Amino acid sequence: MLMQDFNLAFDSPLLSVWLIFWAFVLDRVVGDPRKIPHPVVVIGTFIAGLENLLNRGGSNRRKLGGIVLVLIIVPGTYFLTWGLVLILSRINSWLGLLGSLWLLSTAFASKSLAQAASEICRLLTDRDLTGARRKLSWIVGRDTAELPTGEVVRGTVETVAENIVDGVTSPLFYALLGGVPLALAYKAVNTLDSMVGYKNKRYLNFGWAGARLDDLANFVPARLTALLLVIIAFAKGLDWRAALKAVRKDAPKHPSPNSGFPESAVAGALSIRLGGWSSYGGVKSFRAYMGEERDNLIPEHIMETVKLMFAAGWLFLTIGLII
């Protein structure tokens, strides 16, 4: 009966309840073992190789090359994933099941993100500001060498809050809609944006298509996530009214059409203010404020944000599976 259910789940646009649930649990418990090749690394290798061929010439040619890159990477990831699961299931039903479970678990990033954030919190608690700065530099693009404690906390909280969507709720959204292949295709979109979606001379035109597709892919999940964070804030006795106010007032001010929604919800719920000045390669940049500064940023806010991330993931999964 189990194998029959698995075959039906593979043929359906929707993955079965148990496969999505256990894949989410697997990421929560195991995360990304370093000794096992990660699909995102494979996707990134293909992106880097194709960039060398396509990111050339004038602005129009580079933009066209970026569109071609998207048309190769995203559908390619979808159909390669679909084919791999099909081959594994034809060899052995259990092998297909385990392969699907592992592939889907790699679409999530809750454990790795929580580990990095927890380590920064621990270093700050131990008054190892230099170590916390160094660890933060591994997960953000801003300059961290001279940041005070509050700014290290801000950078960590912002990164965790933003990645509630990229690493948790968006992969769940697309897994629920289209199973393993669509969840991995979403990760391909996300990887494209993280590798070539920069507004600099090299990627402004070439990364345009990838960045716009990532904005489109996260549009609905980001707004659903903000709503769930407000609900979680109410359930946990946090300031849900401030969270709702921040989402309505501040989220549209964020330079990203999506990142402001989880960031503003977290800021309001925790009674803190995110955004402000940051330095990237020595160049200062201002990002609109999210939330109101009623409490100073302290290391405990990092762990509170991690708890909100996990709660949002479980609530999103529960509602999605019920629907």
Solvent accessible surface area in square Angstrom, and as a share of the most:
residue,aa,sasa,rsa
1,M,173,0.77
2,L,76,0.38
3,M,43,0.19
4,Q,106,0.47
5,D,45,0.23
6,F,2,0.01
7,N,68,0.35
8,L,110,0.54
9,A,8,0.06
10,F,37,0.15
11,D,114,0.59
12,S,48,0.31
13,P,100,0.63
14,L,105,0.52
15,L,19,0.10
16,S,26,0.17
17,V,86,0.50
18,W,66,0.23
19,L,1,0.01
20,I,1,0.01
21,F,69,0.29
22,W,134,0.47
23,A,0,0.00
24,F,3,0.01
25,V,28,0.16
26,L,54,0.27
27,D,1,0.01
28,R,88,0.32
29,V,98,0.56
30,V,72,0.41
31,G,11,0.11
32,D,53,0.28
33,P,54,0.34
34,R,241,0.88
35,K,197,0.83
36,I,82,0.41
37,P,103,0.65
38,H,33,0.15
39,P,18,0.11
40,V,42,0.24
41,V,99,0.57
42,V,72,0.41
43,I,13,0.07
44,G,12,0.11
45,T,90,0.52
46,F,117,0.49
47,I,0,0.00
48,A,43,0.33
49,G,37,0.36
50,L,35,0.18
51,E,14,0.06
52,N,97,0.50
53,L,116,0.58
54,L,42,0.21
55,N,17,0.09
56,R,126,0.46
57,G,41,0.39
58,G,49,0.47
59,S,61,0.40
60,N,127,0.65
61,R,150,0.55
62,R,66,0.24
63,K,70,0.30
64,L,110,0.55
65,G,6,0.06
66,G,1,0.01
67,I,62,0.31
68,V,53,0.31
69,L,2,0.01
70,V,16,0.09
71,L,116,0.58
72,I,80,0.41
73,I,10,0.05
74,V,24,0.14
75,P,52,0.33
76,G,27,0.26
77,T,16,0.09
78,Y,67,0.26
79,F,130,0.54
80,L,131,0.65
81,T,11,0.06
82,W,111,0.39
83,G,18,0.17
84,L,79,0.39
85,V,1,0.01
86,L,38,0.19
87,I,103,0.52
88,L,33,0.17
89,S,18,0.12
90,R,188,0.68
91,I,119,0.60
92,N,73,0.37
93,S,30,0.19
94,W,133,0.47
95,L,73,0.36
96,G,0,0.00
97,L,16,0.08
98,L,102,0.51
99,G,12,0.11
100,S,2,0.01
101,L,36,0.18
102,W,80,0.28
103,L,11,0.06
104,L,0,0.00
105,S,7,0.04
106,T,7,0.04
107,A,0,0.00
108,F,2,0.01
109,A,31,0.24
110,S,1,0.00
111,K,44,0.19
112,S,45,0.29
113,L,20,0.10
114,A,11,0.08
115,Q,104,0.46
116,A,15,0.11
117,A,0,0.00
118,S,38,0.25
119,E,53,0.24
120,I,0,0.00
121,C,14,0.09
122,R,116,0.42
123,L,20,0.10
124,L,14,0.07
125,T,90,0.53
126,D,85,0.44
127,R,219,0.80
128,D,57,0.29
129,L,49,0.25
130,T,89,0.52
131,G,3,0.03
132,A,0,0.00
133,R,52,0.19
134,R,135,0.49
135,K,41,0.17
136,L,0,0.00
137,S,50,0.32
138,W,167,0.59
139,I,50,0.26
140,V,24,0.14
141,G,66,0.63
142,R,23,0.08
143,D,55,0.29
144,T,10,0.06
145,A,80,0.62
146,E,155,0.69
147,L,29,0.15
148,P,77,0.48
149,T,55,0.32
150,G,25,0.24
151,E,50,0.22
152,V,0,0.00
153,V,0,0.00
154,R,9,0.03
155,G,0,0.00
156,T,0,0.00
157,V,0,0.00
158,E,3,0.01
159,T,15,0.09
160,V,0,0.00
161,A,0,0.00
162,E,57,0.25
163,N,40,0.20
164,I,0,0.00
165,V,5,0.03
166,D,27,0.14
167,G,4,0.03
168,V,1,0.01
169,T,0,0.00
170,S,0,0.00
171,P,0,0.00
172,L,0,0.00
173,F,41,0.17
174,Y,34,0.13
175,A,0,0.00
176,L,27,0.13
177,L,91,0.45
178,G,16,0.16
179,G,4,0.04
180,V,4,0.02
181,P,13,0.08
182,L,54,0.27
183,A,0,0.00
184,L,3,0.02
185,A,5,0.04
186,Y,6,0.02
187,K,17,0.07
188,A,0,0.00
189,V,7,0.04
190,N,24,0.12
191,T,11,0.06
192,L,0,0.00
193,D,39,0.20
194,S,63,0.41
195,M,64,0.29
196,V,3,0.01
197,G,21,0.21
198,Y,114,0.43
199,K,166,0.70
200,N,71,0.37
201,K,194,0.82
202,R,131,0.48
203,Y,26,0.10
204,L,101,0.50
205,N,37,0.19
206,F,1,0.01
207,G,2,0.02
208,W,100,0.35
209,A,12,0.09
210,G,2,0.02
211,A,11,0.08
212,R,97,0.35
213,L,53,0.26
214,D,11,0.06
215,D,29,0.15
216,L,129,0.64
217,A,14,0.11
218,N,4,0.02
219,F,98,0.41
220,V,72,0.41
221,P,1,0.01
222,A,0,0.00
223,R,67,0.24
224,L,71,0.36
225,T,0,0.00
226,A,2,0.02
227,L,99,0.49
228,L,12,0.06
229,L,1,0.01
230,V,12,0.07
231,I,79,0.40
232,I,11,0.06
233,A,0,0.00
234,F,133,0.55
235,A,84,0.65
236,K,91,0.39
237,G,69,0.66
238,L,48,0.24
239,D,43,0.22
240,W,73,0.26
241,R,165,0.60
242,A,21,0.16
243,A,0,0.00
244,L,66,0.33
245,K,105,0.44
246,A,5,0.04
247,V,19,0.11
248,R,184,0.67
249,K,106,0.45
250,D,7,0.04
251,A,2,0.01
252,P,97,0.61
253,K,109,0.46
254,H,14,0.06
255,P,93,0.59
256,S,31,0.20
257,P,63,0.40
258,N,9,0.05
259,S,13,0.08
260,G,0,0.00
261,F,30,0.13
262,P,1,0.00
263,E,0,0.00
264,S,0,0.00
265,A,0,0.00
266,V,0,0.00
267,A,0,0.00
268,G,2,0.02
269,A,4,0.03
270,L,13,0.07
271,S,19,0.12
272,I,0,0.00
273,R,82,0.30
274,L,0,0.00
275,G,5,0.05
276,G,4,0.04
277,W,151,0.53
278,S,15,0.10
279,S,26,0.17
280,Y,81,0.31
281,G,72,0.70
282,G,62,0.60
283,V,106,0.61
284,K,143,0.61
285,S,51,0.33
286,F,95,0.39
287,R,62,0.23
288,A,22,0.17
289,Y,84,0.32
290,M,0,0.00
291,G,10,0.09
292,E,88,0.39
293,E,102,0.46
294,R,123,0.45
295,D,70,0.36
296,N,116,0.60
297,L,35,0.18
298,I,79,0.40
299,P,22,0.14
300,E,101,0.45
301,H,18,0.08
302,I,0,0.00
303,M,60,0.27
304,E,51,0.23
305,T,0,0.00
306,V,5,0.03
307,K,106,0.45
308,L,1,0.00
309,M,0,0.00
310,F,29,0.12
311,A,31,0.24
312,A,0,0.00
313,G,0,0.00
314,W,86,0.30
315,L,49,0.24
316,F,14,0.06
317,L,3,0.01
318,T,67,0.39
319,I,65,0.33
320,G,21,0.20
321,L,41,0.20
322,I,138,0.70
323,I,169,0.86
